[in-house]
């Protein structure tokens, strides 16, 4: 989970449209009045086509997109079309959250809260920085079931393990031939592409960005790779920017 920046509401969602759709829902709460292409499109753009909570891909290239009402429509019908109350979510997170009253028992709102203030990763599982039952971190984990072994943790393990293997392979490649990095242009470019490719997976726009960024930044091979590339004068401002950007979203203890 990462902090996301809320975009302006769609131009089609005027005050009159919002009022009309809200009244329509209040008359018949079974009507899915928020199921509008322009709403989903703007929400997906806001979250980089990811679930706001677990960061899995949703939309055209991923799972079905659900429009989550952060404060549930059942308890807060007047907010059913309020733009600031809408978030894109995957089926798992939206269904688990269900009608949980976030007004009375708050969870992390990725469009308002910075998740790193409440959560961290350890062994591919989310952990709350506070063990107080009513804390936002603890409540978020319980309500969204973010540590569901079959649906969430296994996916995170497979992705994280792939990143770790990639870092180990890259380190082995350059450690054996570090003297050639300055003189062999083809090798230099190949290593640079591989390192860039790994770090780009940890950008906020990528799926499971917080997990991947955390795995990279706690991996000892990564820092050995960085050191070797710096010594060979291969590490440049572009790689440093990728490093710095990914460091902003890591969830470490």
C-alpha positions as CSV (number, residue, x, y, z in Angstrom):
1,X,0.0,0.0,0.0
2,X,1.3,3.4,-0.9
3,X,0.1,7.0,-0.6
4,X,-1.9,8.0,-3.7
5,X,-2.7,11.6,-4.9
6,X,-6.3,12.2,-5.5
7,X,-7.0,13.6,-8.9
8,X,-9.7,16.2,-9.6
9,X,-13.2,14.7,-10.1
10,X,-14.3,13.9,-13.6
11,X,-15.8,16.9,-15.4
12,X,-19.0,14.8,-16.0
13,X,-19.6,14.5,-12.3
14,X,-21.1,18.0,-11.9
15,X,-22.9,19.0,-8.7
16,X,-26.3,18.5,-10.4
17,X,-25.3,15.0,-11.7
18,X,-24.0,14.1,-8.2
19,X,-27.2,15.3,-6.6
20,X,-29.4,13.4,-9.1
21,X,-27.5,10.1,-8.8
22,X,-27.4,10.4,-5.0
23,X,-31.2,10.8,-4.8
24,X,-31.6,8.0,-7.2
25,X,-29.6,5.7,-5.0
26,X,-31.4,6.8,-1.8
27,X,-34.7,5.8,-3.5
28,X,-33.4,2.4,-4.5
29,X,-30.2,1.3,-2.7
30,X,-29.8,-1.6,-5.1
31,X,-29.0,0.7,-8.0
32,X,-25.3,0.9,-8.9
33,X,-25.4,4.6,-9.7
34,X,-21.6,5.0,-9.5
35,X,-20.9,2.5,-12.2
36,X,-19.9,5.0,-14.8
37,X,-17.0,4.7,-17.2
38,X,-15.8,8.2,-16.6
39,X,-15.6,7.6,-12.8
40,X,-13.7,4.3,-13.2
41,X,-11.4,5.8,-15.7
42,X,-10.4,8.7,-13.5
43,X,-10.1,6.4,-10.4
44,X,-7.8,4.0,-12.3
45,X,-5.7,6.9,-13.5
46,X,-5.4,8.1,-10.0
47,X,-4.1,4.8,-8.7
48,X,-2.0,3.8,-11.8
49,X,-4.5,1.0,-12.5
50,X,-3.9,-0.6,-9.1
51,X,-6.1,-1.5,-6.2
52,X,-5.7,1.4,-3.7
53,X,-5.2,-1.1,-0.9
54,X,-3.2,-4.1,-2.0
55,X,-1.7,-2.7,-5.2
56,X,-2.6,-5.5,-7.5
57,X,-3.4,-4.6,-11.1
58,X,-7.0,-3.9,-11.9
59,X,-8.8,-2.7,-15.0
60,X,-8.1,-3.8,-18.5
61,X,-4.8,-5.6,-17.8
62,X,-5.7,-6.9,-14.4
63,X,-8.6,-7.9,-12.1
64,X,-12.0,-6.4,-12.2
65,X,-12.2,-2.9,-10.9
66,X,-14.6,-2.2,-8.0
67,X,-15.5,1.4,-7.0
68,X,-15.0,1.4,-3.2
69,X,-16.9,3.8,-1.0
70,X,-14.4,4.5,1.7
71,X,-17.2,5.5,4.1
72,X,-19.8,2.8,3.2
73,X,-22.9,3.7,1.2
74,X,-25.1,1.8,3.6
75,X,-24.3,4.0,6.6
76,X,-23.5,7.2,4.6
77,X,-25.9,7.3,1.6
78,X,-25.3,11.0,1.1
79,X,-21.7,10.3,0.2
80,X,-22.5,7.7,-2.4
81,X,-21.4,10.0,-5.2
82,X,-18.9,12.2,-3.3
83,X,-15.7,12.1,-5.3
84,X,-13.5,12.2,-2.2
85,X,-15.2,9.1,-0.9
86,X,-14.5,6.9,-3.9
87,X,-11.4,4.7,-4.4
88,X,-10.6,2.0,-6.9
89,X,-10.2,-1.5,-5.4
90,X,-9.9,-5.1,-6.4
91,X,-12.7,-7.6,-5.6
92,X,-10.9,-9.1,-2.6
93,X,-10.3,-5.8,-0.8
94,X,-13.7,-4.3,-1.7
95,X,-15.6,-7.4,-0.5
96,X,-13.6,-7.9,2.7
97,X,-14.1,-4.2,3.6
98,X,-17.8,-4.5,2.8
99,X,-19.9,-2.3,5.1
100,X,-17.2,-1.7,7.7
101,X,-17.9,1.7,9.2
102,X,-14.7,3.6,8.6
103,X,-16.3,6.7,10.2
104,X,-16.5,5.0,13.6
105,X,-13.6,2.6,13.3
106,X,-11.1,4.1,10.8
107,X,-8.8,2.2,8.5
108,X,-6.0,3.7,6.3
109,X,-7.2,5.9,3.5
110,X,-4.4,5.8,0.9
111,X,-5.7,9.0,-0.6
112,X,-5.3,10.8,2.7
113,X,-3.0,8.8,5.0
114,X,0.6,7.7,4.3
115,X,0.5,3.9,4.8
116,X,4.2,3.8,5.8
117,X,3.2,5.6,9.1
118,X,1.1,2.6,10.1
119,X,2.5,-0.5,8.3
120,X,5.7,-2.4,7.4
121,X,6.6,-5.5,5.6
122,X,8.3,-8.5,7.2
123,X,8.4,-12.0,5.6
124,X,6.0,-10.8,2.9
125,X,3.4,-10.0,5.4
126,X,2.0,-6.6,6.5
127,X,2.5,-5.7,10.1
128,X,1.1,-2.8,12.1
129,X,3.5,-0.4,13.7
130,X,1.1,-0.4,16.7
131,X,-0.3,-3.5,18.4
132,X,-3.2,-1.6,19.8
133,X,-6.3,-3.3,18.5
134,X,-8.1,0.0,17.6
135,X,-5.0,1.4,15.7
136,X,-5.6,2.2,12.0
137,X,-2.8,-0.2,11.0
138,X,-4.3,-3.2,12.9
139,X,-7.8,-2.4,11.9
140,X,-6.8,-2.1,8.2
141,X,-5.1,-5.5,8.2
142,X,-8.1,-7.2,9.9
143,X,-10.7,-5.5,7.8
144,X,-9.0,-5.9,4.4
145,X,-7.5,-9.4,5.2
146,X,-4.2,-8.2,3.6
147,X,-2.3,-11.2,5.0
148,X,-4.6,-13.8,3.5
149,X,-2.2,-16.6,2.7
150,X,-3.8,-18.0,-0.4
151,X,-4.8,-14.7,-2.0
152,X,-2.2,-12.2,-1.0
153,X,0.9,-13.5,0.8
154,X,1.7,-16.2,-1.8
155,X,1.6,-13.6,-4.6
156,X,3.9,-11.3,-2.6
157,X,6.3,-14.1,-1.9
158,X,6.5,-15.2,-5.6
159,X,7.1,-11.6,-6.7
160,X,9.6,-10.8,-4.0
161,X,11.5,-14.1,-4.5
162,X,11.8,-13.3,-8.2
163,X,13.3,-9.9,-7.5
164,X,15.7,-11.4,-5.0
165,X,16.8,-14.0,-7.5
166,X,17.3,-11.3,-10.1
167,X,19.5,-9.3,-7.8
168,X,21.6,-12.3,-6.9
169,X,22.1,-13.2,-10.6
170,X,23.0,-9.7,-11.5
171,X,25.5,-9.5,-8.6
172,X,27.1,-12.8,-9.6
173,X,27.4,-11.5,-13.2
174,X,29.2,-8.3,-12.4
175,X,31.2,-9.5,-9.4
176,X,33.1,-12.0,-11.7
177,X,33.7,-9.4,-14.4
178,X,33.7,-6.1,-12.5
179,X,37.0,-5.1,-14.2
180,X,35.3,-5.2,-17.6
181,X,32.6,-2.7,-16.7
182,X,34.7,0.3,-17.6
183,X,36.1,-1.2,-20.8
184,X,33.4,-3.4,-22.3
185,X,30.5,-1.1,-23.5
186,X,28.2,-4.0,-24.4
187,X,28.5,-5.5,-20.9
188,X,28.1,-2.1,-19.3
189,X,24.9,-1.4,-21.2
190,X,23.5,-4.9,-20.5
191,X,24.1,-4.5,-16.7
192,X,22.7,-1.0,-16.8
193,X,19.5,-2.2,-18.5
194,X,19.1,-5.0,-16.0
195,X,19.6,-2.8,-13.0
196,X,17.2,-0.2,-14.4
197,X,14.6,-2.9,-15.1
198,X,14.7,-4.1,-11.5
199,X,14.4,-0.6,-10.0
200,X,11.6,0.4,-12.4
201,X,9.5,-2.3,-10.9
202,X,9.7,-0.4,-7.6
203,X,8.2,2.8,-8.9
204,X,4.9,4.0,-7.4
205,X,3.3,3.4,-10.8
206,X,4.1,-0.4,-10.7
207,X,2.1,-3.2,-9.3
208,X,3.0,-4.2,-5.7
209,X,5.4,-1.2,-5.7
210,X,5.7,-1.0,-1.9
211,X,6.6,-4.6,-1.6
212,X,9.1,-4.6,-4.4
213,X,10.8,-1.4,-3.2
214,X,11.1,-2.9,0.3
215,X,12.5,-6.2,-1.0
216,X,15.1,-4.3,-3.1
217,X,16.2,-1.9,-0.4
218,X,16.7,-4.5,2.3
219,X,18.6,-6.9,0.0
220,X,22.4,-7.0,0.6
221,X,23.1,-7.9,-3.0
222,X,21.4,-4.8,-4.2
223,X,23.8,-2.6,-2.2
224,X,26.8,-4.6,-3.5
225,X,25.6,-4.0,-7.0
226,X,25.2,-0.3,-6.3
227,X,28.7,-0.1,-4.9
228,X,30.3,-1.9,-7.9
229,X,28.5,0.2,-10.4
230,X,29.5,3.4,-8.5
231,X,33.1,2.3,-8.5
232,X,32.9,1.6,-12.2
233,X,31.3,4.9,-12.8
234,X,28.2,3.2,-14.3
235,X,25.8,4.4,-11.6
236,X,24.4,7.7,-12.9
237,X,21.8,10.2,-12.0
238,X,19.0,8.2,-13.7
239,X,19.7,5.1,-11.5
240,X,20.1,7.4,-8.5
241,X,16.7,8.9,-9.1
242,X,15.1,5.4,-9.4
243,X,16.8,4.5,-6.2
244,X,15.6,7.6,-4.4
245,X,12.0,7.4,-5.8
246,X,11.7,3.8,-4.7
247,X,13.1,4.5,-1.3
248,X,10.2,6.9,-0.6
249,X,7.6,4.1,-0.5
250,X,9.5,1.3,1.3
251,X,7.7,-0.3,4.3
252,X,10.5,-1.3,6.7
253,X,10.4,-1.7,10.5
